[in-house]
Amino acid sequence: MYNSDTTSWQEVLAAFKRIWGYDDFRPPQGEIIRSLLEKHDALIVMPTGGGKSICFQLPALLQNGLTLVISPLVALMENQVQELRDRKLPAALLHSELPTWERKKNLQNLEKLRLLYLSPETLLSAPVWEKLCQPQLEINGLILDEAHCLVQWGETFRPAYRRLGAVRPALLKSKPAGTKIAIAAFTATADPKARATIQKVLQLQKPAAFQISPYRQNLHLKVQTIWTPRGRRQGMLKFIQARPHEAGLVYVRTRRDSEELTELLRQKGYATAAYHAGLSPEERRQIEASWLGGKMPFVVCTCAFGMGINKPDVRWVIHYHSPLLLSEYVQEVGRAGRDGKPAEALTLVSEATGWLNPEDKQRREFFAGKMRSQYQEAQAIASKLPTQGEVATVAKQFRDGAIALSLLHSAGQLEWQSPFHYIRHQSGKSCSFGELNAQQQQFQTQMTQYLTTRECRWQFLLQAFGFAKEAAGWRCGHCDNCN
């Protein structure tokens, strides 16, 4: 096992070669691995396909004790754990869809594992938390994979994310004196504000920062204006017809959209499937296997598909509807061209006024209205909450109680005393729910600006994600505005 005083870097490289078959790391993999082995906190922003998982898997395998990997999606956990198990490595996962016997077995075997994958909600469930707090269980690291989910989902969709900063102090209270638990957050997309949020929520301590530009020279970006719903369908069909047998993805925003579009494509003779969060685990795995194995050239999917799934030869991505956030867009187009060969990303958008085709405008207004109502409901709940209490009690008392607590935390009006207990306060740095809503509106406006810009699209993305120096005077030569 690794000890920075006694284990040489050659031994780390030898383990890398033995497990994955590579002779050396790609920059900055080596620096990240060294940082985690030395128990430093870290915040890593690397493009999709940049080899992030190896950066935390190898340190975990080289150390005694358990590394917890917090992951947002079951499919993502299953893919990574299966790859590790295929290499006969000590990894397991816990999620609500596992059979009871398998959950029990994995919990009983924690001392034998090096990597345990689980969601924020599973991490904070009573039986799992109780087991992790046992003094004899050595925990050396906490990894937040796909850390942008903390920013995108933590306020109103997956409020458990906002409680993760209280995990390390709570675990350390149950461990022997001198125990160190490093925290590292990994993502492909985080602008400066998102990075600051991740660092603050996770309570990262002087984190080593690794930020790699999202620019991908082989990825051609295009936005196409369509004038009618029929024109949208035709635009998609024309694009797909011109690329027979190539692997691709069609992203839509809702479950209903995925099912309706899949039916249309099947009628046109395409072998495809709708993928969304409402499918059973068996259905999801079957679709993933068909796509990964080449039996199904493309999938019509919501944002639930593709995160962490390793298919290098995806040649194209269509956004049938544009995402609401730029970070989602970069994540999703990043599924294409991971092998370094040319790939294309097409986004279909209604004409800007919305007079001829109000579809996109209505969609934006629907989500903005939904967000406003969530903030209003949270405000109403917040006025009824005691100044301190327990998450479980609030969640039982109010339907959206956990979301209200999450929003209060985001507004700086609440602190977590533990992952399960809160205390309210009014500090000079707090903001209102109205201000939070305005910030979300700004993120959506940024997406609209990207879709309508006449400038180089890659230049816009570089500036948006904090790479202004690299973006200065930039023209990529492979987006629709530069060609």
C-alpha positions as CSV (number, residue, x, y, z in Angstrom):
1,M,0.0,0.0,0.0
2,Y,1.1,3.6,-0.7
3,N,3.0,5.6,1.8
4,S,4.5,8.9,0.5
5,D,7.6,8.3,2.5
6,T,8.3,4.7,1.5
7,T,6.6,4.1,-1.8
8,S,8.3,5.4,-4.9
9,W,6.6,6.9,-7.9
10,Q,7.9,4.0,-10.0
11,E,5.8,1.7,-7.9
12,V,2.7,3.9,-8.6
13,L,3.5,3.7,-12.3
14,A,4.0,-0.1,-12.0
15,A,0.5,-0.4,-10.4
16,F,-1.0,1.7,-13.2
17,K,0.7,-0.4,-15.9
18,R,-0.4,-3.7,-14.1
19,I,-4.1,-2.6,-13.7
20,W,-4.8,-0.5,-16.8
21,G,-1.9,-1.4,-19.1
22,Y,-0.6,2.1,-19.7
23,D,3.0,3.1,-19.4
24,D,2.5,6.7,-18.2
25,F,-0.2,9.2,-17.2
26,R,-1.7,11.9,-19.4
27,P,-1.3,15.4,-18.0
28,P,-2.5,16.3,-15.4
29,Q,-3.4,12.7,-14.2
30,G,0.0,12.2,-12.5
31,E,-0.2,15.4,-10.5
32,I,-3.8,14.7,-9.4
33,I,-2.9,11.2,-8.3
34,R,0.1,12.4,-6.3
35,S,-2.1,15.1,-4.6
36,L,-4.7,12.5,-3.6
37,L,-2.1,10.0,-2.3
38,E,-0.7,12.8,-0.1
39,K,-4.2,13.4,1.3
40,H,-4.7,16.9,-0.1
41,D,-8.2,18.2,-1.0
42,A,-8.6,18.8,-4.7
43,L,-11.0,20.3,-7.3
44,I,-10.5,18.9,-10.7
45,V,-12.2,20.2,-13.9
46,M,-11.2,18.0,-16.9
47,P,-13.0,17.6,-20.2
48,T,-15.2,14.5,-20.8
49,G,-13.0,11.6,-21.8
50,G,-10.0,13.0,-20.0
51,G,-9.5,10.0,-17.8
52,K,-10.9,11.4,-14.5
53,S,-11.9,8.1,-13.0
54,I,-8.4,6.7,-13.0
55,C,-7.3,9.8,-11.0
56,F,-9.2,8.7,-8.0
57,Q,-9.4,4.9,-8.5
58,L,-5.7,4.3,-8.5
59,P,-5.0,6.3,-5.3
60,A,-7.9,4.4,-3.6
61,L,-6.4,1.0,-4.7
62,L,-2.9,1.9,-3.4
63,Q,-4.0,2.8,0.1
64,N,-5.4,0.9,3.1
65,G,-9.0,1.7,3.9
66,L,-12.1,2.7,2.0
67,T,-12.6,5.5,-0.5
68,L,-16.3,6.6,-0.9
69,V,-17.3,7.7,-4.4
70,I,-20.4,9.9,-4.4
71,S,-22.0,9.4,-7.8
72,P,-25.3,10.9,-9.1
73,L,-26.7,8.0,-11.3
74,V,-27.1,4.3,-10.9
75,A,-26.0,3.6,-14.5
76,L,-22.8,5.6,-13.9
77,M,-22.0,3.6,-10.7
78,E,-22.7,0.3,-12.3
79,N,-20.5,1.0,-15.4
80,Q,-17.5,2.0,-13.3
81,V,-17.9,-0.8,-10.7
82,Q,-18.3,-3.4,-13.4
83,E,-15.1,-2.2,-15.1
84,L,-13.2,-2.5,-11.8
85,R,-14.7,-5.9,-11.0
86,D,-13.7,-7.1,-14.5
87,R,-10.1,-6.3,-13.4
88,K,-10.7,-8.3,-10.2
89,L,-10.4,-5.1,-8.1
90,P,-12.2,-4.7,-4.7
91,A,-15.1,-2.3,-5.5
92,A,-18.8,-2.4,-4.8
93,L,-21.8,-0.1,-5.0
94,L,-24.9,0.6,-2.9
95,H,-28.2,1.9,-4.3
96,S,-31.9,1.5,-3.7
97,E,-32.4,-0.7,-6.7
98,L,-30.1,-3.4,-5.4
99,P,-31.7,-6.6,-4.0
100,T,-31.7,-6.5,-0.1
101,W,-29.3,-9.5,0.1
102,E,-26.7,-7.7,-2.1
103,R,-27.0,-4.5,-0.1
104,K,-26.4,-6.4,3.1
105,K,-23.5,-8.3,1.7
106,N,-21.8,-5.1,0.4
107,L,-22.3,-3.4,3.8
108,Q,-20.8,-6.4,5.6
109,N,-17.8,-6.5,3.4
110,L,-16.8,-2.8,3.6
111,E,-13.5,-3.7,5.4
112,K,-12.4,-5.8,2.3
113,L,-13.2,-3.0,-0.2
114,R,-11.1,-0.1,-1.5
115,L,-13.9,1.7,-3.4
116,L,-17.6,2.0,-2.5
117,Y,-19.9,3.9,-5.0
118,L,-23.1,5.4,-3.7
119,S,-25.4,8.3,-4.1
120,P,-25.6,11.2,-1.7
121,E,-29.0,9.9,-0.5
122,T,-27.7,6.4,0.1
123,L,-24.6,7.8,1.9
124,L,-26.9,9.7,4.3
125,S,-29.4,6.8,4.9
126,A,-29.4,5.4,8.5
127,P,-28.0,1.9,8.0
128,V,-25.2,3.0,5.7
129,W,-24.2,6.0,7.8
130,E,-24.2,3.9,11.0
131,K,-21.8,1.4,9.4
132,L,-19.5,4.1,8.0
133,C,-19.2,5.7,11.5
134,Q,-17.9,2.5,13.1
135,P,-14.5,3.5,14.6
136,Q,-12.6,0.4,13.2
137,L,-13.7,1.2,9.5
138,E,-10.8,3.1,8.0
139,I,-12.0,5.8,5.5
140,N,-9.3,7.6,3.6
141,G,-11.1,9.6,1.0
142,L,-14.4,11.1,-0.2
143,I,-14.7,11.6,-4.0
144,L,-17.5,13.6,-5.5
145,D,-17.8,12.4,-9.1
146,E,-19.7,14.6,-11.6
147,A,-19.5,17.4,-9.1
148,H,-21.5,19.8,-11.3
149,C,-24.6,17.9,-10.1
150,L,-24.1,19.5,-6.7
151,V,-24.6,22.9,-8.4
152,Q,-27.3,21.9,-10.9
153,W,-29.4,19.7,-8.7
154,G,-28.4,20.5,-5.1
155,E,-30.9,23.2,-4.5
156,T,-34.2,21.9,-5.7
157,F,-33.9,18.4,-7.1
158,R,-31.3,16.4,-5.0
159,P,-31.1,18.4,-1.7
160,A,-28.9,15.8,-0.1
161,Y,-26.0,17.3,-2.1
162,R,-26.0,20.5,0.0
163,R,-25.4,18.4,3.2
164,L,-22.2,16.8,1.9
165,G,-19.9,19.4,3.5
166,A,-20.9,18.1,6.9
167,V,-19.9,14.5,6.1
168,R,-16.2,14.7,6.8
169,P,-16.3,16.5,10.2
170,A,-19.0,14.0,11.3
171,L,-17.0,10.9,10.2
172,L,-13.9,12.2,11.8
173,K,-15.6,12.5,15.2
174,S,-16.1,8.7,15.1
175,K,-12.6,7.8,13.9
176,P,-9.3,7.5,15.8
177,A,-7.4,10.8,16.5
178,G,-5.1,11.8,13.7
179,T,-7.3,10.3,10.9
180,K,-7.2,12.2,7.6
181,I,-10.0,12.1,5.0
182,A,-9.2,13.9,1.8
183,I,-12.1,15.3,-0.4
184,A,-11.8,15.6,-4.2
185,A,-14.4,16.9,-6.6
186,F,-14.3,15.9,-10.2
187,T,-16.3,17.4,-13.1
188,A,-16.0,18.2,-16.8
189,T,-17.9,21.5,-16.5
190,A,-17.6,24.1,-13.8
191,D,-17.4,27.9,-14.4
192,P,-15.8,30.1,-11.8
193,K,-19.1,30.5,-9.8
194,A,-19.7,26.7,-9.9
195,R,-16.2,26.0,-8.7
196,A,-16.6,28.5,-5.8
197,T,-20.0,26.8,-4.9
198,I,-18.4,23.3,-4.9
199,Q,-15.5,24.4,-2.8
200,K,-17.8,26.2,-0.3
201,V,-20.4,23.5,0.0
202,L,-17.9,20.6,0.4
203,Q,-15.7,22.7,2.8
204,L,-12.6,21.9,0.8
205,Q,-9.4,22.9,2.7
206,K,-6.9,24.7,0.5
207,P,-7.7,22.4,-2.5
208,A,-5.2,21.7,-5.2
209,A,-6.9,23.1,-8.3
210,F,-6.7,21.4,-11.7
211,Q,-8.6,23.2,-14.5
212,I,-8.3,22.0,-18.1
213,S,-10.0,23.9,-20.9
214,P,-13.2,22.3,-22.3
215,Y,-11.9,23.0,-25.9
216,R,-12.0,20.0,-28.1
217,Q,-10.4,20.6,-31.5
218,N,-12.2,17.6,-33.1
219,L,-15.7,18.7,-32.1
220,H,-17.6,20.8,-34.6
221,L,-20.4,22.9,-33.0
222,K,-23.5,24.0,-34.9
223,V,-26.8,25.7,-34.0
224,Q,-29.6,25.5,-36.6
225,T,-32.7,27.7,-36.5
226,I,-35.9,26.0,-37.3
227,W,-39.2,27.7,-38.0
228,T,-41.9,25.0,-37.3
229,P,-42.2,21.8,-35.3
230,R,-42.2,20.0,-38.6
231,G,-39.0,21.7,-39.5
232,R,-37.4,20.5,-36.3
233,R,-38.3,16.9,-37.1
234,Q,-37.0,17.3,-40.7
235,G,-33.8,19.0,-39.5
236,M,-33.1,16.0,-37.2
237,L,-34.0,13.4,-39.8
238,K,-31.8,15.0,-42.5
239,F,-28.8,15.1,-40.2
240,I,-29.2,11.4,-39.1
241,Q,-29.9,10.2,-42.7
242,A,-26.6,11.8,-43.8
243,R,-24.7,9.7,-41.2
244,P,-25.9,6.1,-41.6
245,H,-24.5,3.5,-39.1
246,E,-22.6,6.2,-37.1
247,A,-23.0,6.1,-33.4
248,G,-24.9,9.1,-31.9
249,L,-27.2,10.5,-29.3
250,V,-30.4,12.6,-29.6
251,Y,-31.0,14.7,-26.4
252,V,-34.5,15.9,-25.5
253,R,-35.7,17.6,-22.3
254,T,-38.5,15.3,-21.0
255,R,-39.6,11.7,-20.8
256,R,-42.6,12.4,-23.0
257,D,-40.4,14.0,-25.7
258,S,-38.1,10.9,-25.7
259,E,-41.0,8.5,-26.1
260,E,-42.8,10.5,-28.8
261,L,-39.6,11.0,-30.9
262,T,-38.6,7.4,-30.6
263,E,-42.0,6.3,-32.0
264,L,-41.6,8.7,-34.9
265,L,-38.0,7.4,-35.6
266,R,-39.1,3.8,-35.4
267,Q,-41.9,4.5,-37.9
268,K,-39.1,5.8,-40.2
269,G,-37.3,2.4,-39.8
270,Y,-34.6,3.4,-37.3
271,A,-33.6,0.9,-34.5
272,T,-33.6,3.2,-31.5
273,A,-35.0,3.5,-28.0
274,A,-36.2,6.1,-25.5
275,Y,-34.0,6.4,-22.4
276,H,-35.2,8.3,-19.3
277,A,-35.3,8.1,-15.5
278,G,-38.7,6.3,-15.6
279,L,-37.3,3.1,-17.0
280,S,-36.6,0.0,-14.8
281,P,-32.9,-0.8,-14.2
282,E,-33.2,-3.8,-16.5
283,E,-34.6,-1.7,-19.3
284,R,-31.8,0.9,-18.9
285,R,-29.1,-1.7,-18.9
286,Q,-30.5,-3.3,-22.0
287,I,-30.6,0.0,-23.9
288,E,-27.0,0.8,-22.8
289,A,-25.7,-2.6,-23.8
290,S,-27.4,-2.4,-27.3
291,W,-25.9,1.1,-27.9
292,L,-22.5,0.3,-26.5
293,G,-22.4,-2.9,-28.5
294,G,-23.4,-1.2,-31.8
295,K,-26.7,-3.0,-32.2
296,M,-28.5,0.4,-31.8
297,P,-26.7,3.3,-33.5
298,F,-28.3,6.0,-31.5
299,V,-30.6,6.6,-28.4
300,V,-33.2,9.3,-27.8
301,C,-32.5,10.3,-24.3
302,T,-32.9,12.8,-21.5
303,C,-29.9,14.1,-19.4
304,A,-30.1,10.8,-17.5
305,F,-28.1,9.1,-20.2
306,G,-24.4,9.2,-21.1
307,M,-22.8,10.5,-17.9
308,G,-19.7,8.4,-17.4
309,I,-20.6,5.9,-20.1
310,N,-17.4,5.2,-22.0
311,K,-18.1,4.9,-25.8
312,P,-15.2,6.5,-27.7
313,D,-16.7,6.3,-31.2
314,V,-19.7,8.6,-30.8
315,R,-19.7,10.7,-34.0
316,W,-22.5,13.0,-33.4
317,V,-24.9,14.5,-30.8
318,I,-28.1,16.3,-31.6
319,H,-29.9,18.5,-29.1
320,Y,-33.5,18.3,-30.4
321,H,-34.2,20.8,-27.7
322,S,-31.5,23.0,-26.2
323,P,-30.5,22.5,-22.6
324,L,-31.4,25.2,-20.0
325,L,-27.8,25.5,-18.8
326,L,-24.5,25.9,-20.6
327,S,-22.9,23.3,-18.2
328,E,-25.4,20.7,-19.3
329,Y,-24.7,21.5,-23.0
330,V,-20.9,21.1,-22.6
331,Q,-21.4,17.8,-20.7
332,E,-23.7,16.4,-23.4
333,V,-21.8,17.5,-26.5
334,G,-18.7,16.1,-24.8
335,R,-20.1,12.6,-25.3
336,A,-19.0,12.9,-29.0
337,G,-15.6,12.3,-30.4
338,R,-13.9,11.0,-27.2
339,D,-11.5,9.0,-29.5
340,G,-10.1,12.2,-30.9
341,K,-11.6,11.7,-34.4
342,P,-14.0,14.3,-36.0
343,A,-17.4,14.6,-34.4
344,E,-20.4,17.0,-34.7
345,A,-22.8,18.6,-32.3
346,L,-26.0,20.0,-33.7
347,T,-28.5,22.1,-31.6
348,L,-32.0,22.8,-33.1
349,V,-33.6,26.1,-31.9
350,S,-36.8,27.9,-32.7
351,E,-36.5,31.3,-34.3
352,A,-35.7,33.9,-31.6
353,T,-39.0,35.8,-31.5
354,G,-41.2,32.8,-30.8
355,W,-43.9,34.2,-33.1
356,L,-43.8,31.4,-35.7
357,N,-42.8,28.6,-33.4
358,P,-43.2,29.3,-29.7
359,E,-42.1,25.8,-28.6
360,D,-38.7,26.7,-27.1
361,K,-40.0,30.0,-25.6
362,Q,-42.8,28.1,-23.9
363,R,-40.4,25.5,-22.6
364,R,-38.1,28.1,-21.1
365,E,-41.1,29.9,-19.5
366,F,-42.4,26.6,-18.1
367,F,-39.2,25.8,-16.4
368,A,-38.7,29.4,-15.2
369,G,-42.2,29.3,-13.7
370,K,-41.6,25.9,-12.1
371,M,-38.4,27.3,-10.5
372,R,-40.2,30.4,-9.2
373,S,-42.9,28.4,-7.6
374,Q,-40.3,26.2,-5.9
375,Y,-38.7,29.3,-4.4
376,Q,-42.1,30.6,-3.3
377,E,-43.0,27.3,-1.6
378,A,-39.6,27.1,0.1
379,Q,-40.1,30.7,1.4
380,A,-43.5,29.8,2.8
381,I,-42.0,26.6,4.5
382,A,-39.0,28.5,5.8
383,S,-41.2,31.0,7.8
384,K,-42.6,28.0,9.7
385,L,-39.3,26.2,10.6
386,P,-37.8,26.2,14.0
387,T,-34.3,27.9,14.3
388,Q,-32.7,24.4,14.7
389,G,-33.9,20.9,14.0
390,E,-33.5,17.7,12.1
391,V,-33.8,17.2,8.4
392,A,-36.0,14.0,8.7
393,T,-38.5,15.8,11.0
394,V,-38.8,18.8,8.6
395,A,-39.2,16.4,5.6
396,K,-42.0,14.5,7.3
397,Q,-43.8,17.7,8.3
398,F,-43.6,19.5,4.9
399,R,-43.7,17.9,1.5
400,D,-40.8,20.0,0.2
401,G,-39.1,20.5,3.6
402,A,-35.7,19.1,2.5
403,I,-35.7,21.4,-0.5
404,A,-36.5,24.4,1.7
405,L,-33.6,23.6,3.9
406,S,-31.3,23.2,0.9
407,L,-32.4,26.6,-0.5
408,L,-31.9,28.2,2.9
409,H,-28.3,26.8,3.0
410,S,-27.7,28.1,-0.5
411,A,-29.0,31.6,0.5
412,G,-26.5,31.6,3.5
413,Q,-29.4,31.5,6.0
414,L,-28.6,28.0,7.4
415,E,-25.7,25.9,8.5
416,W,-25.4,22.1,8.9
417,Q,-24.3,21.1,12.4
418,S,-24.1,17.5,11.0
419,P,-25.4,15.9,7.8
420,F,-28.7,15.5,9.7
421,H,-29.1,18.6,11.9
422,Y,-29.3,22.3,11.0
423,I,-29.3,25.7,12.7
424,R,-30.8,28.8,11.2
425,H,-29.1,32.2,11.2
426,Q,-29.3,35.6,9.5
427,S,-25.8,36.7,8.6
428,G,-24.8,39.8,6.7
429,K,-23.7,37.6,3.8
430,S,-27.1,35.9,3.3
431,C,-29.3,36.6,0.3
432,S,-33.0,36.2,-0.4
433,F,-34.8,33.4,-2.4
434,G,-35.6,36.1,-5.0
435,E,-31.9,36.7,-5.5
436,L,-31.3,32.9,-5.9
437,N,-34.0,32.9,-8.5
438,A,-32.4,35.8,-10.3
439,Q,-29.1,33.9,-10.4
440,Q,-30.8,30.9,-12.0
441,Q,-32.4,33.2,-14.6
442,Q,-28.9,34.6,-15.4
443,F,-27.7,31.0,-16.1
444,Q,-30.5,30.5,-18.5
445,T,-29.9,33.8,-20.2
446,Q,-26.3,32.7,-20.7
447,M,-27.5,29.6,-22.6
448,T,-29.7,31.8,-24.9
449,Q,-26.7,34.1,-25.5
450,Y,-24.6,31.2,-26.6
451,L,-27.3,30.0,-29.0
452,T,-27.7,33.4,-30.6
453,T,-24.1,34.6,-30.7
454,R,-22.5,35.5,-34.0
455,E,-19.0,35.0,-32.5
456,C,-16.9,31.9,-32.4
457,R,-18.8,29.3,-30.3
458,W,-15.7,27.8,-28.7
459,Q,-14.5,31.3,-27.8
460,F,-17.9,31.9,-26.0
461,L,-17.6,28.6,-24.1
462,L,-14.0,29.3,-23.1
463,Q,-14.9,32.7,-21.7
464,A,-18.0,31.4,-19.9
465,F,-15.9,28.7,-18.2
466,G,-13.2,31.0,-16.9
467,F,-10.6,30.6,-19.7
468,A,-10.7,34.3,-20.8
469,K,-6.9,34.4,-21.5
470,E,-7.1,31.4,-23.9
471,A,-10.2,32.9,-25.5
472,A,-8.7,36.3,-26.4
473,G,-8.7,36.7,-30.2
474,W,-9.9,33.1,-30.7
475,R,-11.4,31.7,-33.9
476,C,-11.7,27.9,-33.8
477,G,-12.3,27.2,-37.5
478,H,-14.7,24.4,-36.7
479,C,-18.0,25.9,-35.5
480,D,-20.8,27.2,-37.7
481,N,-19.8,30.8,-37.0
482,C,-16.2,30.3,-38.0
483,N,-16.6,28.3,-41.1
